C-alpha cells in the first residue's frame, strides 16, 4: 500500500506545481500579503518587501509552500519523503567557503561566495540543476563566517543570513527540496573536544544559538526545507585544533557520546521553536559521515518528539584513491562492485528502523577539466543501490559536472545517468517495480564485470588446486593486482594481464604480469603468492631464482623467505616495507635466515611494463 500511496502522491504533487498560488500564507512570525501592488513577507528577523510581479509572488508562495502540498508533506514520514526528493546536488565550495578573519576585519560575509572558485549563485543556475534531473539542493554554509564568536557574540550577520535565504528561495522557486547545514566552518567543532571545559561549554552555547537563529528565520518555510545538524566534523574531528590551537582529548567512545549529545541538542533546539519546526524533517549527521563508523552500535540517533521525521546522513567517496585523488583512473572490477554494494546495503540498518537515509555527498573527482573514466559506471550502480534501498543521493559538485557560469553540462555521458530517475519521471510507477529494476541492474552489472575480468584471467581461483601469482601494488597506489592472501585474479586494475600457473609439486615455475596498458610505476608492495600452498603442500619452500623487470633481470637484495600469514596461502615477500624481520615461521633451503629479507627488490620509480618471477618449489 505504501508504494501505491507514494505513486499517487507523486502524481498529485506534479499537478500542484503547475498552479501558481497568489493567496496569503503564514511565515515564521508573520504573513505574506498582497496589497496595493506590493508583496510583504515578514521573515524571522526582518521584513522583506518586493514588487508585486509574478516572480515576487512566486518567491513568497514557494518559500511558504503550496498549502495543499504542505498538508501532504506534513503527513509523510522520512522514508516516504525520500522517494519525493529524487536525486540531489550540492552547491559546493560556495556558501561554505571560509574567510572568517576577513569578516572580523570588516569584509562583507557574502563576498566569500566566490572565494573557492565558484560564481555568484543565481536563480538561473539553480533552474539549470533542476533541468538536469536534480530535485534536491544541498547548501553547505559556514555560519561563523558572519559571527564574532571569539568575543562570545554568536549573532549571525544579517547579510549572510539574507544571502542564504535568497539561495534557499532560488531552490524552492525551482520546486526543489533544500538541505541547509553548518559545514566545516573553519572546524570550530574542535572546541567540543577541548581539555578546557569552559571552551566545550562555549561550543554548545554557540551551536544552540546558531540553530536557534536559523530555525527562527526559516521557521515558517515549506517542509521542503530540511535542516542538517552538521557535516563530516561530528566524530574524530571534534578533537581538531584549528580554532583551539591544541588537539582535543576525547577518546573514540567519548566522541560517540558527544555527537549523541550534540545531535540531541540540535533536535531539541529546532523543535522548541514551534511552527513548522515542530515537525520539520531533520537530517542527522553520522559519525564522520562514514558508513562503517555510523553503523557502529555506539552511534545513537537522537530522541525526537515528532514521529518519523528524522534522516541520517553519510557520505560516499569509496575507494578514495579513485573518488578523491588522481592515483586510480578506473573503476568497475567485481571487487569494486562488491565493495560499493556491500557498504550501501549496510545503511538499510537505518531504513529498517524507520529513518530516512540521505547520502549527503558522493562524487568521482579529478584535477582539471572533464570526468574520470568509468564515472558513469560508478554513478549508475550507486544510484541503482539508492533506488533499491530507498536512499536520497546528493552529488558533490563544484561546477565539475554542471558548469554554473555557462549552464553547460561537462559530460553528456555522465549526465545521462541521472535522466529518467526523477520523481516526475517515476510518477504513477509502483516503487516496488523501481526497486526490482534496480536490483536486476545491480546483478547484471556485477555479472558483466566478472565476465569481463575473467576474460583476461589465465587461471581461475579454486580450492581444488594451488595457483602461483604475483601480488602487486604500484608505488603511487594507482595500479594493483590481487593484493592479499586470497587469490582473486578479478581483483585488479583494468588492463593488467596475468600469466599465473597451477602448482603441481616440486619444480621450477614462472609467473608474470603485463602492465603495458596501464603504466605502473615503482612498487609499494609485491609478493609471490601460492594459493592453498600451506594446505596442499605443507612445509614446501619457494626460492626466488630470478626477477625480470621489462625483460631484464634485476639484482636481488637479500634472500627471500617462505612464510604464511593465514596458514593457507604460501607467500614470499618481494617488497614489503612493513616487515622489518623474518617471522617465526620463515623458512629457506638450508635453514640459514641470516640474509633473509622482506625487501629483496627495490624498483624506486621504475616504469614497469612487465614483471616476471621465476622460482623453485621444493619439498621440506
N, C-alpha and C positions, 0 to 999 in steps of 0.2 A: 504494500500500500504506500509506503514512504516514497518509493521510486516514482509511482504514478502521481503522487502528490507534488513532488518536485517538478516533474514534467509539466503538470498543469500550471504550476506557479511560474515556471519559465515562460510559458506562452502568455500568461496573463500580464506579467511584468513587461514583456516585449511590447505588448499592445499599449500599456500605460505610458511608456516612454515616448510614444508618438504624440501625446497630448501635452500641451503647454498650459499649466495651471497659473492663473493670474490672481487667484484668491489669496486671502491673508493666511498667515501661519504664525506659529509661536516659536520664538528663538529662545536662547538660554535664559535671558531675563527681560525679554521684551517681545516685540512683534514686528512683522513686516506689513506695512500698509501702503496702498497706492492712493495718493491724494494730491490733487492739483498738479499733476504732471511730474511727480517725484515718487521714488520708491525709497522708503526709510527702513533700514534694517538696524535694529538695536542689538549689538553683539554683547559678549560677556563683559567687556571693559570699555567699549566705545561704540557710538552710533555711526554708521556709515550711510551717507545719503548719495544716491546716484540718480542720473536722469532716467525718466520713465520710458525707456525704449525697450525693445524686445530683449536685448542682451541683459539689461539690468533686471528685468522681471525674471528672466531665466536664472540668473545668478542667485537672486533671492529665493526663488522657489526650489532650485536644486539643492541649495545648502540646507534647507529645511526638510526637503524630501516631499515627493508626491504623497499626500495624506493616505490614499488607498494603498500605495506600495509600502508606506511606512507601517501600516497596520499589519500587512503581510509579514514584513521583515521582523516586526516585534514578536510575532508568534512563532518564528523559526528558532531552531537550535543551531549550534555551531556546525554540526555535521550537514544539516540541510543548507545552511548558508554557503558552505564550501562549494557546493555544486553551482551556485549562482555567481561566485567570484571568478570562475574560469581561470585563465592564465594571467599572471601578473608581471609587472616590470618595475624596476627600481628607478627612481630619479637619482641615479648615483653620482657621487662626487659634486653635489650641488649645495643643498642646504646644510649638509654636514661638513663642508669644507671649513677647516678650523683656523682661526686667526684671532684668538681671544686677546692677545696682547695689543693688537691694533685697536680693538674696541676700547680697551682700558685707556688707550692713548687718544681716544676721540674719534675713531673711524666709525662710519655707519655700519652696523652689523649685517645689513642686507647686501653690502658691497662684496661680501666674501663669496657670493654665489658663483662668481667666475674664477675663484682663486685656484681651483684644481682643474682648469682647462675646459669647463663647460660653459655654454652660452646662457644668457639670461632666459629663464623659462617663460614661455608664452602659452596662451590658450591653444594656438595652432600646433605647437609641439605635442601637447597632450592629446589633442584630437588625432594627430598622426599615430601616436601609440595605440589609441583605441582602434583606429582603422587597420592597424597591423594584426589585430586579434587579441589585444591585451585588455582585460576588463577590470583589472585591479592595478592601482598605482601605489607603490610604497615610497614614502617621502622620508628619508633619513634626515634628522635635524640635529645640529649642535646647539642646544639651547643656551649653554654657558657662553657662547659667542656674544650674547647680548645680556650679560649678567655680571655685576660686580661682586661675585660670590666671595672673593678674598676678604672683603670688608664685612661679610655677613649680610650683605644686601642681596637677596635672591630674586629680586624683581626682574622679570624678563623684559627687555627693552621693547617698547610698543612697536617700534619699526620692524623688528624681527617678527614679532607676533603677527603683525598685519601682513607681512610678506608670506609667511607660512599659510595664513588663512587664505590669501589670494590664490596660492597654488592649490590648496585643498579645493577651493571653488572651481578652479580650472578642471580638476578631475571630476568633480560632481557634475559640472556642466556637460562633460563628455559622457555622462552616465557610467562612471566608473566607481568602484569601491576604492576607498583610500585608507592606507595604513600610515600613521604618524608615530614615530618613536623618539627616544633620545639615543643618539648613535654613540660612536666612540667618544666624541666630545672632549678631546684632549685627555681622555682616560682619567677624568676626575674620580671615576669609580674606585680608584686605588685608595681613596680616603676611607672606604669601608673596611679596609684591611690594616689600617694604621695601628701601630702599637699604642698611640695616644688615644685614649677613649674619647676625649673631647673632640678630636678630629672625626672619629666614627659617628659621634652624635650629630656633628655638623653635616656630615654626608647625608644622613637620614632626614634631617631637617630640610636640607636643600632639595632632596629628592621629592619629599612630600609637598613642598612649596611649589616646585616646578610643575608637578602634575595637578595640583590644585588650580594653578593659573591656566594651564592648558585645558583642563576639564571645564572650568568656568567659561572660558572664551568659546569653546565649541559645544557647550552643554546642550543646546537646542538643535544642533546639527543632525542631519539624517543618520539613521542607523547604518548607512553605508560607510560612515567614518568609524574606523577602528583604532583604538589606542594600543600601542605595543610597549611593554614595560621597559625594555632595554634592547641592546644589540648583542654582540658577542662577549661583552665585558662581564656579564654575570657568570662568574666561575673563577678560574685561575687568575684572571686579570683584576680581581678585587684586591690583589696584592701589588698592583702596578705602582711604580714610583714616579710617574710623570708629573704629578701635582705635588705629592708629599715630599719628594726628594729622597725617600728611603723605601725600600721594599717592604711590603706588608708582612704580617706574621701569621696569617690564617693558615691552618692545615687544610688538607683536602676536605676532610669531614666538616670542618668549620666553614669552609666556603659553601658547601652544600646547605648547611644550616642558615648561613647568612642570606643566600639567594632565596631561600624559602621565606625568610623574614621580609626581604625587600619586595618580593612578588606579592606577599600578603598585604603589605602596606600599600602597594600600588592599587590592588583591587579595592581595598577598604577606602582609600582616598577617593577614587573615582566614584564609587557607589554612594559615598556620603554627600556628593554634590547635588543629588536629586535630578529631576527632569529625566531626559533620556539616558543620562549617565547611570541611572538606577539599574537599567538592563541593557546598556550598550554592550556590544561584543568587544571583548578584550583579548589581546594577544600576549601570551606569557612567554618570556624568553627562556629557552632551555639552558642547560649548563654549557657554557662556551658556545651555545647553539650547535653543539656537536651531538650527533645521533647516539654514539656509544655512551657518552657521559650522561646524556639526558635520559637514556633508557636504564641507567643505573638506579637501583632501588633507593638510593639515597636522595634522588631527586623527587621532590614532593610538589604537586600542583597546589596552588593556594586555595583557601576557602572562598566561597562566593555566596552572596545572598540571592543572586539571580541564578536560575537553573538553566544549565545547558548553554551558557553564553561565553565559555572560555575556549580559546585556541592555544595551542602550543607551537612555538617557533623553533625551528632548527635550520641550519644552512648546509649546503652540499657542494663541496669542492673536492671530490674524491675520484681518482687519485690526484693529490695536489700537484705533483710534477707535471701532470697533463693539464689540469684545470687552471693552475696558478702560475706556472713557470713555462719557459720555453724548452725545458730539458727533454720532455717527451712530446713528440709530434704526431702520435697516432693513438687511437683507442678503438676497441672492438674485438679483443680476444675473448674466448669463452670465459677466461678468468675475470676480465673486465665486466662482462655481463653478470656473472655470478656475484661479484662484489657489489655492484650497483643494486641488483635485485634484492640481495640479502639485506643490505643496510636499510633500504627503503621499506622493506617489509617489517623491520623492527618497529617502525613508528606506528604500526597498527595496534601496538600496545595501548596507545592513547585513544585512537578512534574506538577501540573496543570498550573503553570506559566512558565514551560519550564526548570526548574532547575533539574539536576540530584540529587539523594539522595544517600549518602553513609553512612551506619551505621558503623562508623569507629571502634567501639568496641562493642562487646556483648559477654557474657560468663556466664556460670554457674560454679562458682569456689568453691573449698573446700580446707581445710587444709589437708596436707598429700596426699598420692597417691590415684589414682582412680577418678571416676566420681560420682557425686551425683545421687541418684535415680531420675528418670524422666527427666534427662538431655536430653535424646533422644527425648522425647515428646516436651519439651520446644523448642529445636532446630528445630524439624520438623515443628511445627506450625509457628515458627519465619521465617524460610526460605520460607514456603508457602506464608506468608504475603509479603515477599520481592519479590517473583515471581509475586504475584498478583498486587502489586503496582509499580513494576519495580525499586527496590532498590538494591544496592550492599551491602551485609553484609560482615563485616570483623571481623572474630573471634579473640578475645583477647586470646593469648596462650603463655605461658611461659614454654614450654615443658610439659604441662599438658596433652594434647591430643596427640600431636606429640612429642615424645622423641627425641630431636635433636641429642644427643650424640650417640644414638644407632640406630636411624632411625625406632624405633618401635612405633606402634600405641598403645596407652594405653588402649583403649576400642573400640573393633570392632563394638559393637552395636551403639555407638555414631558416630564412623567414617562412618558407613554405611549410615547415614543420608545425607552425602554430596555426596555420589555416585550417578551418573546419572544426576547430576544437573549442569554439566559443559557446557560451550558454545559448546564444541566439541560434547558432547552427544546430544545437542539440535539442532545441525546444521540441517537445512532443515525443522525444525518444525516451523509452524507459531506461533508467540509469543502469539497470542490470544488463541491458544489451550493450551499453557503452563499456561496462566492466568486462563483459565476455569478449568483446572485440579486443580490448586492451590486453587481456590475458593471452589470447591467441597470438597477438603480435609479439608479445614478450617471448613466448615459447618459440615462435618461428625465428626471431632474431637470434636467440641463443643457439638454436639448431643450425642456422645458416653459418654463424660464426664458428661453431665446432667443425662443420663440414669444410669450411674454408681453411681452418687451421690444420686439419688432418690431411689436407691435400699436399702439404709440404712436409709431412712427418715421415721420417724414414722407418721408425719402429714405434708402433703404438704402445701405450702403457699397459701392463698386465701384471697380475700377481703370480702368473704361471711361469715366468722366466725372469732372468736378470738382464738389465739393459745398462750399458755404459754410455754416459753422456757428459757434456761439459756444462756445468753451471756457470753463468756469466752475467755480470753487471758492469756496464761501462763506467768510466771514471766520472762522467757527468750525470750518471744515473738515467740517461736517456734511452739506453738500449739494454735489453735483458733477455735471457733465455733460461727458463726452468730453474730459477734460483730456489734453493731449499732441498730438503732431503726427500721430498716426494717428486718422483719423476713425472712431469707433465709437459709433454712436447708441444701442447697447445698454448701453454703459458709463456708467451714470447712476444717480442716486438714484431709487428707485421713486417715481413720482408726478410727476416732471419731464416736461413735454411740450415738444416742439421744433417749430419751423417752419423747416426748412432749405431751401435752394434749390440746384438744379443750375446751374452757371455755364456759359453758352453762348458767352461772348465779352464784348466791351465792353458796358457798360450799367450801370444803377443797380439794386441788389438790396437786399432787406430780409430779415434773419433774426431769429428771436426765440426766447425761452424763456419758458415759463409755470411759475412756482413756486407758484401759488396753493394747491396742495395740500400743500406741504412746508415753507413758512415759511423761506425763505432770508434770511440776514441779512448785509449787508456783502459785501466781496469780499477774498479772499486772493490770487486770481489770475483774470484774464479776458483773453481774446484772441479776435480774429476769425481763424478758420482757413479755408483753402481747400484741400481735399484734392486732390492731383495738380496743384495750381496751377502749380508750377515746371516740371513736365514737359509739361503740356498748354498752358500759357500762359506761357512763359518771359519774364521781364522785365516782366510786367504789374504795374501799381501799383493798390493798393486805397486809396482815400481815404475816410476816415470823414466822412460828411456829418452824421449826427445819431445820438445815443444817447438813447433814451427809457426811463425807469425808471417803472414804474407808470403808463404813459401820458403822462408829462410829460418834455419834453426837458431834458437837463442841460447845464451849461456844460462845454465841453471845456477841459482844462488842458494846452495844447500841441498839437503836430501829431503824429499817428500816422504811423509809417513802415512800409513794407512790407519784409519780410526773410524768410529761411528758415533754420531750424536744421538741417534734414536734407537740403536740396537737393531735396525732393519736395513738401512742404507749404508753401504760402504763408501767412504769418502777419502780423497787425498786433496788437501788444500794446496792450491797452486799460488793463490794470493789472497790471504785472509788477514787483513790488518788488525782485526780484533783479537787474534790469538797470539799471545806472546811466547808461549812454551808448549811443548808437546803434551797432550793429555795422558792420563794414566793408562789408557787402553791403546796408546800409539804402538805400532809395530812396523819393523822394517826387516828386510832379509839380513840375517846375521845378528840382529838384535842390537846393533850399535846406534844409539839415538843421539850421539854427541853432536852430530851435524844436522839433526832433524829440524826442519823449519816449516812454518805455515805460509811463508812468503818465498817460494823458490823461483819466482819470476817477478820482474818489475818492469812494466811497459811504459811507465810515465804517461806522456800524451801521444804515444804512437797511434797513428791512424791504422785501424785494423780492418783489413778486407777478408782475411781468412785466418783461422786459428786451428791448428791440428795437434793433437796429443797422442803420442804412441806410448803404450805401457805394457809391461809384462805382468801377467796374473799367475801367481804361484800358490800351491797348497802349503799349509803350515808344516 
